[in-house]
Amino acid sequence: MALTTRRRALTTLGAALAGTVALPAGTALAGEHADRARPLRHAHAHNDYEHPRPLLDALDHRFGSVEADIHLVDGQLLVAHDAVGLDPSRTLESLYLDPLAARVRDQGGRVYRGARRPLQLLVDVKTEGASTYRELDRRLRRYRHLFTTYAHGRVRTGPVTAVVSGDRAARAPMEAQTVRSAFYDGRLTDLGSAAPASFVPLISDNWANNFTWQGVGAFPAAERRKLHGIVATAHARGQRVRFWATPDLAGPARDAVWTELLAAGTDHLNTDDLAGLEAFLDAHRAR
């Protein structure tokens, strides 16, 4: 490149960065690129495995939490919502554990390069809880450096934190362990109980069973106080909060519920619409 041409290019670039030259629509500066690469800690991919590319689509949309339903079948942990959808090739390892391990190796020891907060892998147990959890525990231990662990009263944070939800019979074998690679997803009945955040870091429950408001009209004041009280109680104990069965059809009602959940400090917004929640959270952060 000729010296004059190089100087002209550098001058134009400097002016653009200074805001004196209009950039083409859609052009992002370095700071915007960094913001776009930042994981969305509030974003939870409900039934993540039903997307065309399980896990990978959620990561492309920068989600901080993904959900996989598992069934124990002939010693294998298969991922599907119900028995009709079982496929022997769709194992927990093939869809989640192996891809996560590979990504962490490639991203400098994190799911998202430079992010200190671990990705949450919410494992929803669909078959008998105790036996399914024991098999899950065996599988997670094969990925020692991937998962947050609990050992003799201490928590060591890893790139991924596995939280076990679903069939409640998983609780007993988990509580009996002094060393484990997963944590327990509590319910509102666990809020304020003796179970510490080192065992129950997450409180999840059905929105429709606890609130009448579905985003249409004003949020009843009593229900808003209830929501804020739930979140405040959980946070005081070091626990996070998630509701499932919130409105998920794109539109004003869904946005209204999401806005109230964020205002209350709710930690995870539940959705099947990856692009929709990503856009909502980016717009909310830009305000």
N, C-alpha and C positions, 0 to 999 in steps of 0.2 A: 504494500500500500504506500502511495506517495506521501511524503511528509506533510504536505498541505492538507491532503485528504484526511490523514490521521488526526491532525490538529483540529480540523473541522468536526470530525466525529467526536473527539474528546470534549470539545466545547459544547456541542449539542447535548451530549450525555450529562455534563455538569449542569447545564441550564435546566435540563429535564428534572434532575434530582433536586434542584433548587426550586422547582415549581414554576419556572418561567417559560417552559416549552410544554405545550399540550401533548400528552401521550395518547396513542390510539386507545379507543375504548377497550376495556378488558385487560389492559396492560397493568401488571402488578409490580410494585417495587419490592425491594428486599424485605422490608418489614412486613408487607402484606403476605409474602410467601411464607415467612416465619409464622405468622398468625394462622395461615391456612394449614400449616403442618402440625399445629398444636392439637393434641387429642382432646376430644370433647368428653370431659369426665362425667357429665350428666347423661350421656347418651347410652341407653341400654337396648341392645338388639334382641327383642323378644322373638322366640322361635327362629333364631338366627339360621339354623340349618335348612330352612325352607327357601332361602335365597339361592339364586343360581350358583353362586360361589360361596358356600358356607365359610364363615370367618373372614375370608378375603374381602368380600364386599363390605362388611362392617368396618374392617380396617381401612379400606379405601375411603370410607366416609368418616374416619377418625373416631369411631366409637370407643368408649372407655370400658364397655361391659358387653359381653355376648352370652347368650343362653343356649345351652344344648340339652335336649331331653334324651335320657339314656334308658335302655332296656337291657337287662341281663338275659342273654339267650345263648344256651350251650357254652357258657364260659366266656362269651364275647360281650362287650358293651357296644350295642348298636344304637345309632342316633336316629330317632324318628319321634313324631308326636304320638303315634299310637301303633298298635301291632300291625295294622294294615299296611303301613308305610315302611316296614322293616326291610332292609337290604343288607345282606352279609358284607358287602363291600364298604358300607357307610359306617365305619367304626369310629369310636371316640378318638382313637389314635390317628386314623387316616384323615379325618376332617378337622381335628383340633390340636391334638398333642404334638404330632410330628410337624405340622406347619408352624405351630408356635415355637417349637424348639429351633427350627431352621431360621425363622425370622429373628429370634433373639440372638442367634449366632451372627446373623448378618447385620444387626442393628446395634452393635456395640453393647450387648448384654441387656437390651430393653426391647419391648415390643414396639415402642415409638422411640426413636433415637433421641436421647437427651431428656426424655421425660422420666421423672422420678416416681410418679404414681404408677403402681402396677395395673395391668389390665385385669379386670374381673372376669373369670369364667364361671358363670352360674350353671351348675350341673343339676338339672331337674330329674330326679329319680322317679321313673314311671313303674318299675316293677318293685317287688318286695324290698323294703328299704334296707334292712340289716344286711342281707346277703349281697345286694347290689352295691352297697357302700363298701363292704369288705373287698369286693373285686375292684372297685374304683380305687380304693386305697392302695392295693397292690400295683395297679397301673401307674398311679401318680408317683409312687416311690421310684419308678424307673426313670423319672425325669427330675432327679434330685435338685438340680441347679435351676430348674425352671419355676418352681412354685414356692410361694410363701409358706413357711413351716412354723409349726408350734412344737416346742420341745421343752418339757419340764418347766412350764410356766413362762417361757420366753418366746416371743414371736420374731422370726427373721424374715424380713420382707424380700421377696423375689420378684422377678419380672411379671409373674402371673399369680393372682390369688384365686384359688378354687373355693367356691362356696356351694355347699350342697343344699338343694331345695327338694321339694316334692314329698315323697312318702316319708311320713314322720318317724317310721321305725328305724331310719338311719341314725337317729339321735343317740340312742343308747350305746351302740358300739363306738361312736365318735367320742362321747363323753368319757368312756372308759379308757381312752388312749392317753398316754403321757407324751407321745410323739405322733404327729400327724401332718399330712400335707394338704389338708382342707379344713374349712370352717363351716359353720352351720347358719342357715338362713332362718331366722326366727319369724314369729308372727306378732301381731299386736298384743296377743296374750302374754308374750315374753317381755314386753316393754316394762322396764323397771323391775324385772325379776332378778334373781341372784346370779343368773348366767352372765359372765363378763363378756366384754367385747372381744377378748382373746378367744372366745368360743363362738359367740354370736355377734359378728361385726355388722350384720345386715338384718334389718327388720323389714319384711315384705308382707303385703296383704292386698286383698281384693278391694279396689276403690268402690265398686258398686255395693259392696256389703257394708260399707262404713260411711258413705256419703250419698245423698240423694242428688246432688248437683251434677249435671252432665255438661256444663259449659254454656247452657242457654239461660239468658237472664242474669240477674245478679247472684253472686255467690252468697248464700245465706250467712249472716254474721256468725251464728253459732257454729256452723260448719267450718268457717274460716278459722275461728278460734281453736276448734278441735284439731284441725290440720297443723296449725302452728304449735299447738301444745304437744302433739305427737312428735314432731320433728325436734322441738327443743328438748324433750325428755330423752330422746334417742341420742342426740348430739352431746348432751351432758354426760352420757355414759360412753362416748366414743363410738357410737353406732351410726350406721347410715340407714336411710329410709328409701324404700321403693314401693310403689303401688302398681299392681297389674289391673287389667280390665278398665283402664281409663279410655275415654273416647279416642279413637284412632283413625277416624275418617277425616281427610283433609278438609279444613274449613274453620270458620270462626269459633265453633264450640271447642274443637280440639285445642286451638291456640289459646283460648281463654283458660282452659284447665291447665295446660302447660305453664302459662304465665303465672297462675296462682301457685302451682307447685314450686316453681322457681322462687317466687317471692317468699314462700314459707321456708325455703332452704332445703327442699327435698333433693336427695342426692342423685337419684336415677329416674329419668323419664323413660317410660316403657313404650316401644313402638315396633311395628313391622315395616314402617315407612322410613327407610334409612335416609334417603335424600331429603325427605320432608323435615325430619327432626334436625338434620345437619343444617339446613337452611334456616330453620327457626332459631337454633342456638347461635348461629353466626349473626343473624340479624339482631338478636337480643343482646349479644356482646357488643355490637357496633353502636348501640344506642348511647 
